[in-house]
Amino acid sequence: MKIGPQPEKWLRKKAKQGMRGYPVGTLAFYGPDDRRASKVAVSVIRYEGAEPDLRRWFSEASDVRTDPTFLSEIAAHLRQNSVHSVVMVDGIIGCPHEEGVDYPMNQSCPECPYWKGRDRWTGELDPN
C-alpha cells in the first residue's frame, strides 16, 4: 500500500480526477486564520447515502496542508479505505474549534478572532 514519496501530489491528482465512484474521501482544512491550517477533517463515505467515517488531524506548529508527516498519514488512511474519489478544498474554511463543543452555539470562537464575521468560503468580512 505504498503511496510514494509525494503524498500531496497523490492527493491532488486524485482530487483532479473527479468523481470516480465510491468510496469517496473528503478533506477540509481549518485554521485560526487564513494562513495556517492547524486541523484537517478527513472522511470516508463508503456508498451514496452512507454516514461519513470522520477522522481529524491537528497540529500546533505546522500547516497540515504541507506537512509531509500529516499528508502521508492522510493518504495512507484513504488508501487503506480504498477510496476511488477524493474531494478537497484548496483553502482554509474556518476555525478549527467546534461550535457547541469548544465554545457556545451561535457565538464566535474566542480563540480565533480572525473568523469573527467572516464568510468561511470567501474569507471576506460579512457586511451585516
C-alpha positions in Angstrom: 0.0 0.0 0.0 2.8 2.3 -0.9 1.9 5.9 -1.7 5.3 7.1 -2.8 7.4 10.0 -1.7 4.9 12.6 -2.6 1.6 12.1 -0.8 0.5 15.7 -1.5 0.9 15.1 -5.2 -1.1 11.8 -4.9 -4.0 13.6 -3.1 -4.1 16.5 -5.6 -4.0 14.1 -8.5 -6.9 12.0 -7.0 -8.9 15.2 -6.4 -8.4 16.4 -10.0 -9.7 13.1 -11.4 -13.2 14.0 -10.2 -15.9 11.6 -9.2 -14.8 8.1 -10.0 -17.2 6.2 -7.7 -17.4 5.2 -4.0 -15.8 5.1 -1.6 -15.2 8.9 -1.6 -12.6 10.6 0.6 -13.1 14.2 1.6 -10.6 16.7 3.1 -11.4 20.0 4.8 -8.8 22.3 6.3 -9.4 24.6 9.3 -7.1 27.1 11.0 -7.0 30.1 13.4 -6.7 32.4 10.3 -6.4 32.1 6.5 -2.6 31.4 6.5 -2.1 28.2 8.5 -4.2 25.1 8.6 -4.0 23.6 12.1 -6.7 20.9 11.5 -7.8 18.7 8.7 -11.0 16.7 8.8 -11.0 13.6 6.6 -14.0 11.5 6.0 -14.6 8.3 4.0 -18.1 7.9 2.5 -18.4 4.2 1.6 -21.5 4.5 -0.6 -24.1 7.0 -1.6 -26.2 8.0 1.4 -23.8 6.4 3.9 -22.8 8.2 7.1 -19.2 9.5 6.8 -16.5 7.9 8.8 -14.7 11.0 10.2 -11.1 11.3 11.4 -9.3 14.5 12.3 -5.6 15.5 12.5 -4.3 18.5 14.5 -1.0 20.4 14.5 0.1 23.1 16.9 3.1 24.2 14.9 3.0 23.2 11.2 0.5 23.6 8.4 -1.3 20.3 7.9 -1.7 21.2 4.2 2.0 21.0 3.6 3.5 18.9 6.4 4.7 15.6 4.9 4.0 13.6 8.0 0.3 14.5 8.1 -0.1 14.2 4.4 1.4 10.7 4.4 -0.9 9.6 7.2 -3.9 11.1 5.4 -3.0 9.5 2.1 -2.4 6.1 3.8 -5.8 6.4 5.6 -7.6 7.0 2.3 -5.7 4.2 0.6 -6.5 1.8 3.4 -10.1 2.6 2.8 -9.8 2.0 -1.0 -11.2 5.4 -1.9 -11.9 5.8 -5.6 -12.5 9.6 -5.4 -11.1 12.5 -3.4 -12.8 15.8 -2.8 -10.8 18.6 -1.1 -10.9 22.3 -0.7 -7.9 24.4 -1.6 -8.2 26.9 1.2 -9.0 27.1 4.9 -12.7 27.0 5.5 -13.0 28.2 9.1 -11.9 28.0 12.7 -10.5 24.6 13.9 -12.7 24.8 17.0 -16.1 23.2 17.0 -19.2 25.3 17.8 -21.2 23.7 20.6 -18.1 21.7 21.7 -15.3 24.2 22.2 -17.4 27.3 22.5 -21.2 28.1 22.8 -23.5 27.7 19.9 -24.3 30.9 17.9 -21.2 32.7 19.1 -17.8 33.4 17.6 -14.8 31.4 18.7 -12.9 33.3 21.4 -9.6 31.8 20.3 -9.9 32.6 16.6 -10.9 36.3 16.2 -9.9 36.3 12.6 -13.0 34.3 11.7 -15.4 36.6 13.6 -17.9 37.9 11.0 -16.1 36.3 8.0 -17.6 34.1 5.3 -15.8 30.7 5.7 -15.8 30.1 1.9 -14.5 33.5 0.7 -12.7 34.7 3.8 -14.3 38.1 3.3 -15.9 40.1 6.1 -19.7 39.8 6.2 -21.1 43.3 5.7 -24.0 42.6 8.1 
